[in-house]
Amino acid sequence: MALYAAERIDDAVELTRSLLFPFDGGLWARLTVVVFVIGVGSGGSFANLGYNGSSTGSAAGSAGSSASHTLDIGSVSVASEVVAAVAAVALVLVAIWLALAWLGATLEFVFVEALSDRSLSIRRGLGRHRGRGFRLFAFRIAVFALSLALLGGATLAAFWEPITTALDGGAVTVSESRLIAGIGALLIVSVLVGVPALVIHWLTTELVVPIMLAQDRGVLGSWRQLLSAIRAQWKQFGVYLLVVIGLRIATTIAAGIVLSITAVVLAIPFLIVGLGLGLGAVAGGAITAPLVVGIVLLVLVFGFVIMLVNAIVHVPIESFHRYFSLLFVGDVAAEFDVLGEVRPPLSDRPETA
């Protein structure tokens, strides 16, 4: 029996090479926009996860302590203008995120179609796939809301008394042992909730989206088709999972090295300008509003440049990974195929229902 995932790596590399080379500046620019928005709006196929290893040791060292901390919420006053400003900023950020999330969901279909057609028109693609994009966006929001509700419920369960006391304006007293136990319980719940949510998000993006395109189905209908295929060919999907995790680790390390070197090189001119502004302020003896604005703009421009370079680096990476998944899902069931004539042949594919 052919193991599709093991046999499709070279084909995915070749398809990616033939798509991106010879170099076409216009195609690369459009793909960069698509990859950038998908990465920001969907939670990111190339998001980084990190942790602070020192925090675990300090927590363990204090677990046996019976000390407690008291916070009198009623003694803290916050101006209404500050609350209104924070709320306004939060609403604006949520609105921007929702817009990018919807756009990223729609561009998922535009991206897959571009890999199949070997051409890309963002404007026409958005018009063609706005319905599918909205359904995918709604599904992702539902998964996110459910995960958030479960985490919120766990937080209330772990800290019900301190939270209700704080809401009533009273003084909150929490022992260190209770605080550590509550945080530990929340971390466990976060893993139990977060990992399945990430797996659902990943499988939806990589495998359900092409089924939606190939069969013109909704998200749930396409998920039913995928689950049926998984039950019928679970060994194929097991190998696919192992291979794709290994490929993701390898490409993440490679991209991290490239981006680290690039960030250091790009930081040099920004540091020179920043030091010039700082030395000018020291010489003038005052920090002026234009200086502060200039430094903030400098930081924002540097951050945007790094994000743009990140998207450019991930154009071939995401194209490769998406080709790999499209090849695999089309091998599992011919009716899931969206690549058509682009697909390289694969022998020994068993008949599927």
Secondary structure, 3 states (H helix, E strand, C coil): CCCHHHHCHHHHHHHHHHHHCCCCHHHHHHHHHHHHHHHHHCCCCCCCCCCCHHHHHHHHHHCCCCCEEEEEHHHCCCCHHHHHHHHHHHHHHHHHHHHHHHHHHHHHHHHHHHHHHCCCCHHHHHHHHHHHHHHHHHHHHHHHHHHHHHHHHHHHHHCHHHHHHHHCCCEEEEEHHHHHHHHHHHHHHHHHHHHHHHHHHHHHHHHHHHHHHHHCCCHHHHHHHHHHHHHHCHHHHHHHHHHHHHHHHHHHHHHHHHHHHHHHHHHHHHHHHHHHHHHHHHHHCCCCHHHHHHHHHHHHHHHHHHHHHHHHHHHHHHHHHHHHHHHHHHHHCHHHCCCHHHCCCCCCCCCCC
